[in-house]
Amino acid sequence: MWKDITSEELFAFLGLCIVSGIRRTRKEPVAKPWTTNAAYARPIFRATMARDKFFRILRVIHVNGETTRNQQRSTNKLAPIRNVFESIISTFQMVYTPNEQITIDE
C-alpha cells in the first residue's frame, strides 16, 4: 500500500541512490548496504531510511512518461532521467567550486 512521502524522504532516497552509485560494486545486490554483516554494511543506509521504504519508493518512482520512454531511449540512454540529472548537475555547480587542492581519480 502506497503512502505519500515528504520532500525530506525523497531527498533521502535520492541521496542514497547517489551514494549507492558511488559505493556499490557492479554485482553487489542493491539491498546489501542495509545488511548487519560488518563486511558489507553501510551504516548511513540504515540511519537514513529503512530498506523496505527505499524499495517501495524505487518500485513506483518515474521521472518521465511511460509512453515516450522507449522512443527516447533509442536515441538517448539518459533520456528517462535527463531533467532530474540536469537539475542535480546545476545544483552541484552552484554549491561546489573546485580549487587547486582537487584530486581526480581515473
Residue pairs with C-beta under 8 A, 6 or more apart in sequence:
2 56
2 60
5 13
5 57
9 49
9 53
9 57
10 57
12 48
12 49
13 49
13 54
13 57
13 58
13 61
14 88
15 48
16 44
16 45
16 48
16 49
16 54
19 42
19 44
19 45
20 30
20 33
23 33
23 42
24 30
24 32
24 33
28 40
30 55
30 58
31 51
31 55
32 40
33 40
33 41
33 42
33 44
33 45
34 41
34 42
34 45
34 46
34 51
34 54
35 41
45 51
45 54
63 80
63 81
63 83
63 84
64 72
64 79
64 80
64 81
64 82
64 83
69 79
69 80
72 79
72 80
73 79
73 80
76 82
78 85
